[in-house]
Amino acid sequence: MHDTRTNITILAWPSGMGRPQARAVLVEALGLDPYIADLRVAKPPPLVVARVDDSIAASVGAVLKTHGVPFLNLTDAEMDAAAKPLLAKRLEFAPDAPEPMYMVEPWRGETMGLRMADVYCIVRAKIKRARVGPAIIDSTPRRDPLTGVSWSVDVSVKHERSTSMTNVIDLWLLDREHPVHLQDGRIFPGQKRIRINSEKFSWDVLGSERAHGATESADRLALRLADQAPQAAVELGFLAFRESSAAAIGSGWSATLQGGSRTDHHPAFEFYSAWCGLLHWRARCVGGAGSSPTEPPR
């Protein structure tokens, strides 16, 4: 059995807990330097404040519980075991069904039914990829117009840049055909995940509501799906979560060997979507506290 790490998530700060008190809690629970702890509590929850060895996760949780801080511990093993996304090619609404339902045509595998009553979480996000190329230096001699003698050089530095944005909707569903057996003997439905990726999806399901751009089409479809699944939690906070949790889960930025850089937020979204799916699965099936984002303590 390989060792994994645990992701410590602060769901909210207790009412009345100021920034100095929150900082002291993180110093006590995680052994952080006070300056680093202060940077963490400056960000609004929910946020992943640290990734720790499994062996100390329980003691960290005990400190947070003592101070009344709502938290969630998810191990890497739990995150890895979360349902992998089924990439949808198109959705076809079933108008004669007794409740909102779709047929999902995936890019791989067989067509499956989507019962909106089984959707317990909808994650909507825009995911960025960007590239900055290595410096391109251009040197041009500046010559005297009368003598033709070069007496200085004009130097310019340029970078090739590219940016792309992907619109994604992840639908988390209860999977009653593959139940989860807990150690205490309780049995709950498992999870499925259907992914709508703007780069690989037909928006025909929107009919006349289809927009010219992928972002607006994705927004319209997400609103329709949320209306048909009123019991589902709708998560729109990827950008804030990524920025708050970057110190623990990574910023997505990396340097290239050629001297440029890359930014890729896809790994952070994979973490965020699985985090949302597991958080709301626990809250709905197993029982547990959830929380809406709050302001950082002052």
C-alpha positions as CSV (number, residue, x, y, z in Angstrom):
1,M,0.0,0.0,0.0
2,H,1.6,3.3,-1.1
3,D,1.7,6.3,1.1
4,T,-0.6,9.2,0.2
5,R,-1.1,12.7,1.5
6,T,-4.2,14.4,2.8
7,N,-5.6,17.7,1.5
8,I,-6.7,19.9,4.5
9,T,-9.6,22.1,3.4
10,I,-10.9,25.0,5.5
11,L,-14.6,25.3,4.7
12,A,-15.3,28.4,6.7
13,W,-14.0,30.4,9.6
14,P,-16.1,30.6,12.7
15,S,-18.2,33.7,13.2
16,G,-16.2,36.2,15.2
17,M,-12.8,34.7,14.5
18,G,-10.5,37.4,13.3
19,R,-7.4,37.1,11.2
20,P,-4.9,36.9,14.1
21,Q,-6.9,34.1,15.7
22,A,-7.2,32.2,12.4
23,R,-3.5,32.6,11.8
24,A,-2.8,31.2,15.3
25,V,-5.0,28.2,14.6
26,L,-3.0,27.4,11.4
27,V,0.3,27.8,13.2
28,E,-0.9,25.4,15.9
29,A,-2.5,22.9,13.6
30,L,0.1,22.8,10.8
31,G,3.3,24.3,12.3
32,L,3.3,27.0,9.6
33,D,5.5,30.0,9.9
34,P,3.2,32.9,11.1
35,Y,3.9,34.9,8.0
36,I,3.0,32.0,5.7
37,A,-0.1,31.3,7.9
38,D,-1.1,34.9,7.5
39,L,-0.9,34.7,3.7
40,R,-3.2,31.6,3.9
41,V,-5.9,33.2,6.1
42,A,-5.9,36.3,3.8
43,K,-7.7,34.2,1.2
44,P,-11.5,33.4,1.4
45,P,-12.6,29.9,2.2
46,P,-13.2,27.2,1.0
47,L,-9.5,26.7,0.4
48,V,-6.9,23.9,0.7
49,V,-4.5,25.3,3.3
50,A,-2.0,22.4,3.2
51,R,-1.2,18.9,2.0
52,V,0.1,16.8,4.8
53,D,1.2,13.2,5.4
54,D,-1.7,10.9,6.2
55,S,0.0,10.1,9.5
56,I,-0.6,13.6,10.9
57,A,-3.9,14.5,9.2
58,A,-5.9,13.3,12.2
59,S,-4.0,15.5,14.6
60,V,-4.4,18.5,12.4
61,G,-8.1,17.8,12.3
62,A,-8.3,17.5,16.0
63,V,-6.8,21.0,16.5
64,L,-9.2,22.5,13.9
65,K,-12.1,20.8,15.6
66,T,-11.1,22.1,19.0
67,H,-11.3,25.7,17.7
68,G,-14.6,25.1,16.0
69,V,-13.2,25.4,12.4
70,P,-15.3,23.5,9.8
71,F,-12.9,21.5,7.7
72,L,-12.7,18.6,5.3
73,N,-9.9,16.1,4.9
74,L,-9.6,14.3,1.6
75,T,-6.7,11.9,0.9
76,D,-5.0,11.6,-2.4
77,A,-6.4,8.1,-2.6
78,E,-9.9,9.3,-2.2
79,M,-9.3,12.0,-4.9
80,D,-7.9,9.4,-7.3
81,A,-10.8,7.1,-6.7
82,A,-13.4,9.8,-7.6
83,A,-15.4,9.0,-10.8
84,K,-13.5,9.7,-14.0
85,P,-15.3,12.0,-16.4
86,L,-17.2,10.5,-19.3
87,L,-16.7,13.0,-22.2
88,A,-20.0,13.8,-23.8
89,K,-20.2,14.4,-27.6
90,R,-23.8,15.6,-27.5
91,L,-27.0,15.5,-25.3
92,E,-30.4,14.7,-26.6
93,F,-33.4,15.7,-24.5
94,A,-36.1,13.1,-23.9
95,P,-39.3,15.1,-24.3
96,D,-41.7,12.2,-23.6
97,A,-40.0,11.2,-20.3
98,P,-42.0,11.7,-17.1
99,E,-39.1,13.7,-15.7
100,P,-36.1,15.7,-17.1
101,M,-33.9,13.2,-18.9
102,Y,-31.3,13.1,-21.6
103,M,-29.5,10.6,-23.7
104,V,-25.8,11.1,-23.6
105,E,-23.7,10.3,-26.7
106,P,-20.1,9.9,-25.5
107,W,-17.0,10.1,-27.6
108,R,-16.2,6.6,-26.4
109,G,-18.5,3.9,-25.2
110,E,-22.2,3.3,-25.4
111,T,-25.0,5.9,-25.2
112,M,-26.3,6.3,-21.7
113,G,-29.3,7.8,-20.0
114,L,-29.0,10.9,-17.8
115,R,-31.7,11.3,-15.2
116,M,-31.5,14.9,-13.9
117,A,-32.9,13.8,-10.5
118,D,-29.6,11.9,-10.0
119,V,-27.4,15.0,-10.5
120,Y,-26.2,16.2,-7.1
121,C,-23.5,18.7,-8.2
122,I,-22.9,20.8,-11.3
123,V,-19.4,22.3,-11.7
124,R,-19.1,25.1,-14.3
125,A,-15.7,26.7,-15.1
126,K,-13.5,28.3,-17.7
127,I,-10.0,26.8,-17.8
128,K,-7.0,28.7,-19.1
129,R,-3.9,27.6,-21.0
130,A,-1.3,30.1,-21.9
131,R,2.2,30.1,-23.3
132,V,4.9,32.8,-23.3
133,G,7.8,32.0,-25.7
134,P,11.5,32.7,-25.0
135,A,12.8,36.2,-25.4
136,I,13.4,37.3,-29.0
137,I,16.0,40.1,-29.0
138,D,16.3,42.3,-32.1
139,S,19.3,44.7,-32.4
140,T,19.2,47.4,-35.0
141,P,22.1,49.8,-35.5
142,R,21.2,53.5,-35.3
143,R,23.2,55.4,-38.0
144,D,24.1,59.1,-38.3
145,P,22.1,60.3,-41.4
146,L,25.0,62.5,-42.5
147,T,28.0,60.3,-42.0
148,G,26.4,56.8,-42.0
149,V,28.4,56.0,-38.9
150,S,26.7,53.7,-36.4
151,W,26.8,55.3,-33.0
152,S,24.2,53.4,-31.0
153,V,22.0,50.3,-31.2
154,D,18.2,50.1,-30.8
155,V,17.4,46.9,-28.8
156,S,13.8,45.4,-28.6
157,V,12.7,42.3,-26.7
158,K,9.6,40.4,-27.8
159,H,7.8,37.3,-26.6
160,E,5.5,35.1,-28.6
161,R,2.3,34.6,-26.6
162,S,-0.8,32.4,-27.0
163,T,-3.8,31.9,-24.8
164,S,-6.8,29.5,-25.0
165,M,-9.9,29.1,-22.8
166,T,-11.9,25.9,-22.5
167,N,-15.5,26.0,-21.1
168,V,-16.4,22.9,-19.0
169,I,-19.5,21.6,-17.3
170,D,-19.0,18.6,-15.0
171,L,-22.2,16.8,-14.0
172,W,-21.8,14.6,-10.8
173,L,-24.5,11.9,-10.5
174,L,-25.4,9.3,-8.0
175,D,-24.5,5.9,-9.3
176,R,-27.0,3.4,-7.8
177,E,-25.7,0.5,-9.8
178,H,-22.3,0.7,-8.1
179,P,-22.8,1.3,-4.4
180,V,-20.1,2.3,-1.9
181,H,-19.7,0.2,1.2
182,L,-18.3,2.1,4.2
183,Q,-16.3,0.4,6.9
184,D,-19.1,0.9,9.4
185,G,-21.4,-1.2,7.2
186,R,-23.4,1.6,5.6
187,I,-24.1,1.5,1.9
188,F,-24.6,4.5,-0.3
189,P,-24.8,5.1,-4.1
190,G,-21.5,5.7,-5.8
191,Q,-20.7,8.5,-8.2
192,K,-20.6,9.1,-12.0
193,R,-19.3,12.2,-13.8
194,I,-20.3,13.4,-17.2
195,R,-18.2,16.2,-18.8
196,I,-19.2,18.7,-21.3
197,N,-16.1,20.2,-22.9
198,S,-16.7,23.2,-25.3
199,E,-13.9,22.0,-27.6
200,K,-15.5,18.6,-28.1
201,F,-19.3,19.1,-27.7
202,S,-22.2,19.9,-30.0
203,W,-24.5,22.6,-28.7
204,D,-27.4,21.4,-30.8
205,V,-29.3,20.5,-27.6
206,L,-29.8,24.2,-27.0
207,G,-31.8,24.6,-30.2
208,S,-32.6,28.3,-30.9
209,E,-30.9,29.2,-27.6
210,R,-27.5,28.3,-29.0
211,A,-25.2,31.3,-28.8
212,H,-22.4,32.3,-31.3
213,G,-19.7,31.8,-28.7
214,A,-18.8,28.7,-26.5
215,T,-18.8,30.7,-23.3
216,E,-22.4,31.9,-23.6
217,S,-23.6,28.6,-24.9
218,A,-22.0,26.9,-21.9
219,D,-23.6,29.4,-19.6
220,R,-27.1,28.8,-21.1
221,L,-26.8,25.1,-20.9
222,A,-25.5,25.2,-17.3
223,L,-28.5,27.3,-16.4
224,R,-30.9,24.9,-18.1
225,L,-29.4,21.9,-16.4
226,A,-29.4,23.6,-13.0
227,D,-33.1,24.4,-13.5
228,Q,-33.8,20.8,-14.3
229,A,-31.9,19.6,-11.2
230,P,-32.9,22.0,-8.4
231,Q,-31.6,19.6,-5.8
232,A,-28.0,19.9,-7.2
233,A,-25.3,22.1,-5.8
234,V,-24.0,24.5,-8.4
235,E,-20.3,25.3,-8.1
236,L,-19.0,28.4,-9.9
237,G,-16.0,29.2,-7.8
238,F,-13.1,27.5,-9.6
239,L,-11.2,30.7,-10.1
240,A,-11.4,31.8,-6.5
241,F,-10.7,28.3,-5.2
242,R,-7.6,28.0,-7.5
243,E,-6.2,31.3,-6.4
244,S,-6.9,30.6,-2.7
245,S,-5.5,27.1,-2.8
246,A,-2.5,27.6,-5.2
247,A,0.0,27.4,-2.4
248,A,-1.1,23.8,-1.7
249,I,-2.3,22.5,-5.0
250,G,0.0,24.4,-7.4
251,S,-0.4,27.5,-9.5
252,G,-0.2,25.8,-12.9
253,W,2.8,27.9,-13.9
254,S,6.0,26.4,-15.1
255,A,9.2,27.5,-16.9
256,T,10.3,26.0,-20.1
257,L,13.9,24.9,-21.0
258,Q,13.9,27.5,-23.8
259,G,13.4,30.4,-21.4
260,G,9.6,30.8,-21.7
261,S,6.8,29.7,-19.5
262,R,3.5,27.8,-19.5
263,T,0.3,28.2,-17.5
264,D,-2.1,25.3,-17.4
265,H,-5.1,25.4,-15.1
266,H,-6.5,22.0,-16.2
267,P,-4.8,20.0,-13.4
268,A,-6.2,22.5,-10.8
269,F,-9.7,22.1,-12.3
270,E,-9.4,18.3,-12.1
271,F,-8.6,18.7,-8.4
272,Y,-11.4,21.2,-7.9
273,S,-14.1,19.2,-9.7
274,A,-13.2,16.0,-7.8
275,W,-13.1,18.0,-4.5
276,C,-16.6,19.4,-5.3
277,G,-18.0,16.0,-6.2
278,L,-16.7,14.3,-3.1
279,L,-17.7,17.2,-0.8
280,H,-21.3,17.2,-1.9
281,W,-21.5,13.4,-2.2
282,R,-20.4,13.2,1.5
283,A,-22.9,15.9,2.5
284,R,-25.8,14.3,0.7
285,C,-25.1,10.6,1.3
286,V,-22.8,10.2,4.3
287,G,-23.6,13.4,6.1
288,G,-21.2,16.2,6.7
289,A,-20.9,20.0,6.9
290,G,-20.7,22.0,3.7
291,S,-20.2,25.7,3.5
292,S,-20.6,28.6,1.1
293,P,-17.5,30.7,0.5
294,T,-17.1,33.5,3.1
295,E,-14.8,36.5,3.4
296,P,-11.3,36.0,4.9
297,P,-11.1,36.9,8.6
298,R,-10.1,40.4,9.5
